[in-house]
Amino acid sequence: MKSRTGAGVVSLALAVAATGAVSVVPAASAVEARPAARTITARLDGPFGLQRSVDHRGFVVAESVSGQVTRVFLDGRKRTIINGAPGVAGVATGPHRVFAVLGGPNEDGQAPAGKYGPSTVLRSTYDGRGTKVIADLGKYELAHNPDGQVQFVDGKPVDALSNPFAMTMSRYGLIVADGGANDVLRVDPRSGRVSTFFVPHTVTDVKACLAPGAQSNPGTVGCDPVPTGVAVSRGSVYVSTLGAEQPGAGRVYKLDERTGKVQRVWRGLTSPTGIAVRGDGTVFVSEVLHGAPAGDGPPPPGFDPRKVGRITRISHGRITHAQVTMPTGLLYTHGNLYSTAWSIASFVGLKHKGQVVQVRQSAFH
């Protein structure tokens, strides 16, 4: 996985330190009478994955920094389901079980301290009893290497081998977007058996992806796809890919839910992360670093970190955007779009600033 996120986060940290801004959205302007989003709950730490809870009265959220899987109710109440899982990135829900996937180790092989291990899939009840590891995606990557890239040079790993970022439930099992492995995996929720569902191609039709230094792994041509979001709607699985954060290298794939066969591709996106789909085929993708300063120098004068991030709506060929601060996880349910916000605030020195918000459709322009 080739990514420039570190540089973007450093610049963002400088901006936050300079402004101290902590609001989720800017104040309403003369053009827009209401803010883009309504806060459902606050004081989360690194909220990434977002799914609907079993009784439709709220959500299940993966808090990457605190290492918690949290149940959030529509009235703002919170209840911890899983503890001790730093780096938890994605969640999925079933009638009786909650599932979570933990991110992988960094490029130096270091993983966050925790009792479950990196790149693992957990299963728990809604009250947190009996939490256990059911699958190890890192071991699967080492054994099968679905994208075929070089994994080691001189005995050392080349870039991230496995770094799961998103998960959802389908009729055929759990679907996991593994950004580090550059693949999408299917996991049996009962047995934990892992199989390859989809392997997107490297991006070679964007000029920047062919430039020197754009590739991490020896022999790789083009930008790594880096799957970061996954959603299921009407018999199809939708996958967003980061495209190594190169402008225009991001993709959204529509796949057959059973076979993984490609049904449609949207190209030309920049760093899409989470994804949600409305019943009429409208696609929503979050762009957590949209508008962040480039490089690792100080931000420009007047830079406002509240304006970093947006959600893009693709509806019947028309593309519009809504400004939501640092969104990652998206969920469309019961006629409403929900998102995490300030998802990377903890990474830039702001603690307990993560939120779940409801995004108004009128905010898209």
Secondary structure by P-SEA (a helix, b strand, c coil): cccaaaaaaaaaaaaaaaccccccccccccccccccccccccccccccbbbbccccccbbbbbcccccbbbbcccbbbbbcccccccccbbbbcccbbbbbbbbbccccccccccccccbbbbbccccccccccccaaaaaaaccccccccccccccccccbbbcccccccccbbbbcccccbbbbbcccccbbbbccccccccccccccccccccccccccccccccbbbbcccbbbbbbcccccccccbbbbbcccccccccccccccccccccccccbbbbbbbcccccccccccccccccccccbbbbbbcccbbbbbbbccccbbbbcccbbbbbccccccccccccccbbbbbbccccc
